[in-house]
Amino acid sequence: QVQLEESGGGSVQAGDSLRLSCAASGHTFTVSWFRQAPGKEREFVALIAWSGSTTYYAESVEGRFTISKDNAKNTVYLQMNSLKPEDTAVYYCAGGSHYSLLPTEYNSWGQGTQVTVFA
């Protein structure tokens, strides 16, 4: 099973930017970012395929967040711009065997990194 480790979270003001990193011990078919705010269900944020250039975003972040990868470093990034207080959550990366927006279909998860956005 692939091991994943997130980093790069922090506390910022609304409108600021953060870049999250997800270091993987190997490749899965896809890597996705999910987030979970207190009292809410885990929700899909963005997806990228290790092979090729396929990406997909949740409507709530499209145009503000960019997912990218460095195959040589086995690392996936999530560049988050124009952050809003509603982006506050624990962000997780997950490795998957196919394209899916459902967290239940991922079996490799990192421990999560906290992102807090102040108004």
Secondary structure, 3 states (H helix, E strand, C coil): CCCEEEECCEEEECCCCEEEEEEECCCCCEEEEEEECCCCCCEEEEEEECCCCCEEECCCCECCEEEEEEHHHCEEEEEECCCCHHHCEEEEEEEECCCCCCHHHCCEECCCEEEEEEC
